[in-house]
Amino acid sequence: MEKSKKLWIAVLSCVLLIALMVGVAGARGNDRTSGTLGPTAYITVPGAAFNPIDEGADWYNYGQWIRNDSLSDERFYAGPIVFPHAGAVQITEVVLSAYDNNPGATAEACATVWRSVFASGAEQSMASVCSTGSATGVRKFSAPTISPNTVNPQRHACYASLVLRVGTEIRAYAVRIAYRPVL
């Protein structure tokens, strides 16, 4: 009887030790910003989601697109980006969809993706992209670089800003963000 009790205690101790080791090896925090990446997903901020930053701005939001109706100044607009993942994401591409038929200037519609830090309110530009004129039809313009490229909803908020120059020949349709969840 005494022997079986000692054997039972030894077996139970081994099982508990193995369970503890598996738990520690499999444990990971909720604050992961690097590691294996999941499949590519997309968030699109449509023209209808952008609102003017300036009080009294003269603008037109058609729903499908937005334009600056000011006769003298460029205007700034902001649109929310909310990732449907609880953990961090790595942004892999930022694309501006715009109609730019104004050959007089080099940059007509510009989009920037920003992340802000909850604790301090500090902002960082992650990627910027601008359209170029003299073409009919809606075109896509891709950001050349993304840095920093990670957004962690436990630490960051994220939004897109648009700068639209004067002219009815400039329209922003959407900003699309390609990202991969950090697993």
VEXRO-87774 format. One line per field, with one value per residue: x, y, z of N, C-alpha, C in turn; residue number from 1; residue in one letter. Coordinates in nm, 3 decimals. Atoms other than C-alpha are relative to their C-alpha. Layout:
% residues N
npx	(X;...)
npy	(Y;...)
npz	(Z;...)
capx	(X;...)
capy	(Y;...)
capz	(Z;...)
cpx	(X;...)
cpy	(Y;...)
cpz	(Z;...)
i	(NUM;...)
aa	(a;...)
% end
This chain:
% residues 183
npx	(0.082;-0.091;-0.069;0.091;0.021;-0.119;0.005;0.107;-0.051;-0.102;0.070;0.071;-0.101;-0.046;0.108;0.006;-0.119;0.017;0.104;-0.060;-0.095;0.077;0.066;-0.099;-0.048;0.107;0.051;-0.051;0.074;0.094;-0.061;-0.098;-0.015;-0.080;0.026;0.062;0.104;0.117;0.024;0.024;0.138;0.007;0.092;0.016;0.064;0.061;0.016;0.108;-0.046;-0.088;0.062;-0.097;-0.063;0.017;0.135;0.050;-0.063;0.090;-0.033;0.113;-0.015;0.101;0.017;-0.096;-0.123;0.000;-0.085;-0.016;0.067;-0.057;-0.054;-0.133;-0.090;0.013;0.077;-0.040;0.111;-0.044;0.090;-0.042;-0.044;0.020;-0.030;0.089;-0.080;-0.031;-0.144;-0.073;0.002;-0.111;0.050;-0.087;0.021;0.097;0.034;0.097;0.078;0.036;0.015;-0.085;-0.009;-0.052;-0.141;-0.077;-0.080;-0.054;0.070;0.134;0.067;-0.101;0.052;-0.101;0.049;-0.061;0.031;-0.025;-0.026;0.100;-0.058;-0.056;0.065;-0.095;0.038;-0.105;0.043;-0.042;-0.015;0.065;0.008;0.065;0.037;-0.057;0.110;0.005;0.053;0.142;0.031;-0.049;-0.124;-0.052;-0.135;-0.048;-0.105;-0.127;-0.052;0.084;-0.087;0.009;0.103;0.081;0.099;0.049;0.115;-0.016;-0.084;0.013;0.119;-0.045;0.094;-0.054;0.028;-0.005;-0.019;0.051;-0.026;0.112;0.039;0.102;-0.058;-0.070;0.093;-0.053;0.103;-0.020;-0.134;0.005;-0.115;-0.020;-0.071;-0.003;0.003;-0.113;0.054)
npy	(-0.118;-0.114;-0.008;-0.054;-0.140;-0.071;0.003;-0.092;-0.135;-0.023;-0.017;-0.128;-0.105;-0.006;-0.056;-0.142;-0.063;-0.005;-0.100;-0.131;-0.028;-0.026;-0.129;-0.106;-0.002;-0.048;-0.131;-0.119;-0.118;-0.056;-0.119;0.042;-0.086;0.071;0.143;0.053;-0.087;0.065;-0.034;-0.141;-0.049;-0.138;-0.099;-0.109;-0.120;-0.060;-0.145;-0.039;0.004;-0.114;-0.124;-0.110;-0.037;-0.145;-0.053;-0.080;0.037;0.016;0.131;0.077;0.144;0.068;0.134;0.081;-0.078;-0.129;-0.099;-0.131;-0.103;-0.131;-0.068;-0.054;0.075;0.145;0.035;0.122;0.088;0.116;0.116;0.101;0.135;0.091;0.138;0.092;0.101;-0.040;-0.017;-0.088;0.026;-0.056;-0.059;0.039;-0.086;-0.109;-0.040;-0.108;0.006;-0.140;-0.056;-0.119;-0.048;-0.135;0.011;-0.116;0.022;0.136;0.079;-0.057;0.065;0.074;0.074;0.043;0.086;-0.041;0.071;-0.082;0.079;-0.031;-0.051;-0.134;-0.079;-0.026;0.058;0.036;0.029;0.134;0.005;-0.108;0.021;-0.111;0.021;-0.091;-0.037;0.012;0.127;0.017;0.127;0.024;0.077;0.040;-0.048;0.080;-0.060;0.067;0.065;-0.001;0.008;0.137;0.076;0.079;-0.068;0.086;-0.072;-0.021;-0.118;-0.100;-0.027;-0.015;-0.069;-0.049;-0.141;-0.039;-0.140;-0.018;-0.133;-0.073;0.040;0.103;0.111;0.084;0.071;0.118;0.103;0.085;0.040;0.143;0.046;0.145;0.032;0.140;0.009;0.065;0.114)
npz	(0.000;-0.010;0.127;0.101;-0.033;0.046;0.145;0.039;-0.022;0.102;0.127;-0.007;0.007;0.140;0.080;-0.030;0.055;0.145;0.027;-0.025;0.108;0.121;-0.019;0.013;0.139;0.088;-0.043;0.065;-0.042;0.095;0.055;0.100;0.117;0.099;0.000;0.120;0.053;0.058;0.140;0.031;-0.008;0.047;-0.056;0.095;-0.052;0.119;0.001;-0.091;-0.140;-0.029;-0.045;0.002;-0.126;-0.014;-0.022;0.110;0.128;0.114;0.054;0.049;-0.026;0.081;-0.053;0.074;0.002;-0.069;0.067;-0.060;0.081;-0.030;0.118;-0.024;-0.088;-0.016;-0.120;-0.068;-0.040;-0.078;0.002;-0.098;0.036;-0.113;0.039;-0.072;-0.068;-0.137;-0.015;0.090;0.143;0.076;0.124;0.111;0.116;-0.010;0.136;0.017;0.123;0.023;0.134;0.002;0.137;-0.010;0.037;-0.044;-0.121;-0.006;-0.102;-0.012;-0.113;-0.077;-0.115;-0.097;-0.108;-0.127;-0.124;-0.118;-0.121;-0.103;-0.124;0.012;0.104;0.109;0.130;0.095;0.136;0.038;0.146;0.074;0.144;0.069;0.140;0.100;0.088;0.145;0.050;-0.028;-0.065;-0.135;0.000;-0.131;-0.030;-0.113;-0.083;0.026;-0.121;-0.121;-0.116;-0.051;0.071;-0.093;-0.085;-0.107;-0.056;-0.144;-0.019;0.106;0.081;0.137;0.088;0.128;0.031;0.141;0.036;0.136;0.053;0.061;0.134;0.013;0.077;-0.096;-0.089;-0.068;-0.010;-0.116;-0.041;-0.035;-0.078;-0.007;-0.124;-0.043;-0.146;-0.066;-0.076)
capx	(0.000;0.280;0.458;0.153;0.103;0.463;0.420;0.096;0.262;0.553;0.318;0.106;0.419;0.540;0.201;0.191;0.549;0.474;0.155;0.350;0.621;0.367;0.182;0.497;0.617;0.278;0.219;0.251;0.148;-0.130;0.114;0.290;0.426;0.645;0.618;0.432;0.204;-0.147;-0.298;-0.327;-0.647;-0.769;-0.928;-1.072;-1.153;-1.405;-1.456;-1.774;-1.572;-1.352;-1.448;-1.289;-1.045;-1.096;-1.404;-1.611;-1.422;-1.587;-1.597;-1.820;-1.862;-2.048;-2.021;-1.825;-1.564;-1.469;-1.332;-1.218;-1.449;-1.236;-1.134;-0.805;-0.666;-0.589;-0.804;-0.735;-0.965;-0.945;-1.095;-1.088;-0.902;-1.019;-0.859;-1.094;-0.816;-0.746;-0.370;-0.107;-0.110;0.170;0.077;0.212;0.063;-0.116;-0.300;-0.481;-0.760;-0.808;-0.920;-0.660;-0.709;-0.518;-0.187;-0.080;0.064;0.268;0.080;-0.294;-0.443;-0.222;-0.307;-0.109;-0.165;-0.094;-0.064;-0.091;0.027;-0.246;-0.015;0.141;-0.074;0.237;0.174;0.389;0.341;0.353;0.313;0.228;0.118;0.021;-0.154;-0.018;-0.236;-0.318;-0.506;-0.872;-1.027;-0.970;-0.618;-0.437;-0.126;0.083;0.299;0.668;0.755;0.583;0.773;0.690;0.474;0.312;-0.006;-0.094;-0.448;-0.337;-0.097;-0.201;-0.492;-0.479;-0.634;-0.589;-0.559;-0.618;-0.490;-0.685;-0.567;-0.800;-0.997;-1.295;-1.066;-0.926;-1.128;-1.026;-1.223;-1.063;-0.752;-0.692;-0.461;-0.331;-0.218;-0.131;-0.227;0.064;-0.007)
capy	(0.000;0.238;0.156;0.233;0.562;0.667;0.564;0.759;1.073;1.038;0.998;1.295;1.508;1.421;1.502;1.839;1.918;1.836;2.046;2.338;2.309;2.294;2.591;2.802;2.703;2.781;3.102;3.430;3.780;3.971;4.242;4.067;4.293;4.041;3.676;3.467;3.666;3.562;3.597;3.937;4.126;4.472;4.778;5.039;5.392;5.515;5.877;5.887;5.822;6.133;6.451;6.795;6.895;7.269;7.446;7.591;7.407;7.414;7.051;6.800;6.441;6.241;5.921;5.743;6.022;6.348;6.671;7.013;7.291;7.574;7.833;7.918;7.660;7.293;7.118;6.845;6.550;6.257;5.907;5.627;5.298;5.020;4.678;4.390;4.200;4.203;4.186;4.371;4.399;4.462;4.701;4.580;4.829;5.165;5.259;5.583;5.557;5.898;6.086;6.349;6.535;6.849;6.862;7.191;7.046;6.741;6.629;6.680;6.431;6.296;6.030;5.955;5.671;5.774;5.589;5.762;5.633;5.609;5.682;6.001;6.111;6.126;6.064;5.893;5.899;5.541;5.592;5.870;5.857;6.130;6.133;6.292;6.469;6.476;6.150;6.070;5.796;5.672;5.544;5.374;5.523;5.311;5.432;5.362;5.275;5.193;5.269;5.199;4.919;4.774;4.888;4.736;4.829;4.793;5.084;5.266;5.429;5.459;5.692;5.816;6.180;6.332;6.657;6.769;7.062;7.318;7.205;7.001;6.780;6.618;6.351;6.094;5.771;5.563;5.468;5.092;4.938;4.583;4.422;4.090;4.001;3.913;3.565)
capz	(0.000;0.092;-0.236;-0.448;-0.263;-0.340;-0.703;-0.729;-0.584;-0.829;-1.128;-1.019;-0.970;-1.323;-1.474;-1.295;-1.399;-1.765;-1.755;-1.608;-1.875;-2.158;-2.016;-1.989;-2.337;-2.491;-2.299;-2.476;-2.388;-2.555;-2.660;-2.949;-3.220;-3.400;-3.490;-3.739;-3.967;-4.067;-4.413;-4.582;-4.505;-4.608;-4.450;-4.687;-4.575;-4.837;-4.938;-4.728;-4.408;-4.439;-4.257;-4.286;-4.016;-4.079;-3.943;-4.225;-4.501;-4.842;-4.954;-5.126;-5.002;-5.262;-5.058;-5.326;-5.333;-5.163;-5.313;-5.198;-5.322;-5.181;-5.438;-5.269;-5.025;-4.989;-4.727;-4.475;-4.397;-4.154;-4.164;-3.903;-3.936;-3.704;-3.742;-3.653;-3.473;-3.100;-3.147;-3.344;-3.722;-3.970;-4.251;-4.586;-4.835;-4.848;-5.169;-5.256;-5.513;-5.674;-5.982;-6.068;-6.396;-6.302;-6.489;-6.327;-6.005;-5.914;-5.601;-5.592;-5.348;-5.071;-4.811;-4.495;-4.249;-3.890;-3.563;-3.228;-2.892;-2.625;-2.333;-2.471;-2.767;-2.986;-3.357;-3.617;-3.991;-4.117;-4.494;-4.739;-5.101;-5.349;-5.685;-6.001;-6.255;-6.622;-6.661;-6.690;-6.483;-6.130;-6.066;-5.778;-5.620;-5.382;-5.092;-5.156;-4.793;-4.463;-4.145;-3.870;-4.004;-3.689;-3.512;-3.177;-3.061;-2.700;-2.753;-3.072;-3.250;-3.628;-3.885;-4.242;-4.340;-4.682;-4.823;-5.129;-5.336;-5.491;-5.793;-5.898;-6.107;-5.790;-5.607;-5.347;-5.365;-5.091;-4.896;-4.877;-4.618;-4.665;-4.340;-4.181;-3.821;-3.593;-3.457)
cpx	(0.087;0.073;-0.090;-0.028;0.118;0.002;-0.104;0.045;0.104;-0.064;-0.072;0.098;0.051;-0.106;-0.009;0.120;-0.011;-0.105;0.054;0.095;-0.072;-0.068;0.096;0.049;-0.106;-0.052;0.062;-0.089;-0.096;0.059;0.104;0.001;0.092;-0.029;-0.060;-0.113;-0.112;-0.018;-0.029;-0.149;0.003;-0.101;-0.008;-0.075;-0.059;-0.010;-0.103;0.046;0.087;-0.081;0.104;0.054;-0.025;-0.147;-0.039;0.063;-0.107;0.038;-0.126;0.030;-0.115;-0.033;0.101;0.137;-0.018;0.090;-0.001;-0.066;0.051;0.056;0.144;0.097;-0.018;-0.074;0.045;-0.123;0.057;-0.106;0.053;0.049;-0.013;0.024;-0.086;0.075;0.036;0.148;0.058;-0.017;0.123;-0.055;0.100;-0.016;-0.103;-0.023;-0.106;-0.069;-0.054;-0.019;0.077;0.020;0.045;0.149;0.088;0.088;0.046;-0.073;-0.135;-0.078;0.107;-0.067;0.118;-0.070;0.082;-0.031;0.033;0.010;-0.100;0.061;0.046;-0.073;0.091;-0.044;0.124;-0.064;0.056;0.027;-0.075;0.004;-0.077;-0.032;0.080;-0.105;0.014;-0.040;-0.148;-0.022;0.062;0.123;0.040;0.145;0.045;0.112;0.132;0.058;-0.102;0.093;-0.042;-0.115;-0.093;-0.094;-0.049;-0.115;0.006;0.081;-0.028;-0.145;0.053;-0.106;0.070;-0.035;0.014;0.030;-0.045;0.026;-0.126;-0.030;-0.099;0.050;0.079;-0.104;0.071;-0.114;0.016;0.149;-0.013;0.130;0.002;0.082;-0.004;-0.001;0.127;-0.055;0.088)
cpy	(0.125;0.022;0.062;0.148;0.084;0.008;0.100;0.145;0.034;0.024;0.135;0.117;0.016;0.063;0.151;0.076;0.015;0.106;0.141;0.037;0.031;0.135;0.116;0.010;0.056;0.137;0.111;0.116;0.046;0.117;-0.033;0.096;-0.061;-0.149;-0.043;0.092;-0.083;0.043;0.149;0.030;0.149;0.080;0.111;0.114;0.071;0.152;0.048;0.006;0.119;0.124;0.111;0.029;0.147;0.036;0.085;-0.032;-0.017;-0.128;-0.070;-0.148;-0.070;-0.138;-0.093;0.069;0.131;0.095;0.131;0.102;0.140;0.061;0.046;-0.090;-0.151;-0.025;-0.135;-0.075;-0.118;-0.109;-0.109;-0.129;-0.085;-0.142;-0.096;-0.113;0.051;0.030;0.095;-0.043;0.065;0.050;-0.030;0.088;0.107;0.052;0.109;-0.019;0.141;0.029;0.131;0.041;0.146;-0.002;0.112;-0.024;-0.145;-0.088;0.064;-0.054;-0.081;-0.066;-0.041;-0.087;0.034;-0.101;0.093;-0.092;0.043;0.072;0.145;0.090;0.031;-0.072;-0.032;-0.024;-0.136;-0.011;0.117;-0.033;0.116;-0.038;0.096;0.021;-0.039;-0.138;-0.007;-0.137;-0.010;-0.089;-0.033;0.046;-0.070;0.071;-0.075;-0.073;0.010;-0.019;0.106;-0.073;-0.080;0.091;-0.101;0.072;0.017;0.127;0.113;0.016;0.026;0.074;0.039;0.146;0.021;0.149;0.010;0.144;0.058;-0.059;-0.114;-0.120;-0.095;-0.064;-0.119;-0.099;-0.085;-0.013;-0.145;-0.039;-0.153;-0.028;-0.150;-0.004;-0.071;-0.110;-0.035)
cpz	(0.000;-0.133;-0.108;0.025;-0.049;-0.152;-0.052;0.015;-0.107;-0.137;-0.004;-0.009;-0.142;-0.089;0.023;-0.057;-0.152;-0.036;0.019;-0.113;-0.131;0.009;-0.016;-0.144;-0.093;0.036;-0.082;0.041;-0.108;-0.078;-0.107;-0.118;-0.104;0.013;-0.132;-0.044;-0.061;-0.145;-0.019;0.005;-0.038;0.081;-0.105;0.068;-0.122;0.012;0.101;0.146;0.038;0.034;0.000;0.140;0.029;0.018;-0.120;-0.135;-0.107;-0.072;-0.045;0.023;-0.069;0.055;-0.064;-0.003;0.075;-0.079;0.079;-0.092;0.032;-0.128;0.020;0.077;-0.013;0.131;0.052;0.050;0.078;-0.006;0.093;-0.065;0.124;-0.049;0.081;0.071;0.139;0.018;-0.103;-0.145;-0.062;-0.134;-0.112;-0.123;0.032;-0.142;0.006;-0.134;-0.025;-0.149;0.003;-0.145;-0.001;-0.028;0.055;0.121;0.006;0.101;0.027;0.119;0.071;0.120;0.088;0.103;0.125;0.109;0.115;0.121;0.108;0.120;-0.011;-0.100;-0.117;-0.127;-0.081;-0.135;-0.039;-0.150;-0.061;-0.148;-0.061;-0.144;-0.089;-0.108;-0.144;-0.051;0.033;0.064;0.139;-0.009;0.143;0.011;0.128;0.074;-0.022;0.121;0.113;0.119;0.102;-0.067;0.090;0.080;0.102;0.070;0.151;0.029;-0.099;-0.047;-0.141;-0.081;-0.130;-0.014;-0.150;-0.007;-0.144;-0.042;-0.063;-0.137;-0.003;-0.080;0.089;0.092;0.063;0.019;0.126;0.032;0.046;0.069;-0.002;0.126;0.025;0.153;0.050;0.089;0.118)
i	(1;2;3;4;5;6;7;8;9;10;11;12;13;14;15;16;17;18;19;20;21;22;23;24;25;26;27;28;29;30;31;32;33;34;35;36;37;38;39;40;41;42;43;44;45;46;47;48;49;50;51;52;53;54;55;56;57;58;59;60;61;62;63;64;65;66;67;68;69;70;71;72;73;74;75;76;77;78;79;80;81;82;83;84;85;86;87;88;89;90;91;92;93;94;95;96;97;98;99;100;101;102;103;104;105;106;107;108;109;110;111;112;113;114;115;116;117;118;119;120;121;122;123;124;125;126;127;128;129;130;131;132;133;134;135;136;137;138;139;140;141;142;143;144;145;146;147;148;149;150;151;152;153;154;155;156;157;158;159;160;161;162;163;164;165;166;167;168;169;170;171;172;173;174;175;176;177;178;179;180;181;182;183)
aa	(m;e;k;s;k;k;l;w;i;a;v;l;s;c;v;l;l;i;a;l;m;v;g;v;a;g;a;r;g;n;d;r;t;s;g;t;l;g;p;t;a;y;i;t;v;p;g;a;a;f;n;p;i;d;e;g;a;d;w;y;n;y;g;q;w;i;r;n;d;s;l;s;d;e;r;f;y;a;g;p;i;v;f;p;h;a;g;a;v;q;i;t;e;v;v;l;s;a;y;d;n;n;p;g;a;t;a;e;a;c;a;t;v;w;r;s;v;f;a;s;g;a;e;q;s;m;a;s;v;c;s;t;g;s;a;t;g;v;r;k;f;s;a;p;t;i;s;p;n;t;v;n;p;q;r;h;a;c;y;a;s;l;v;l;r;v;g;t;e;i;r;a;y;a;v;r;i;a;y;r;p;v;l)
% end
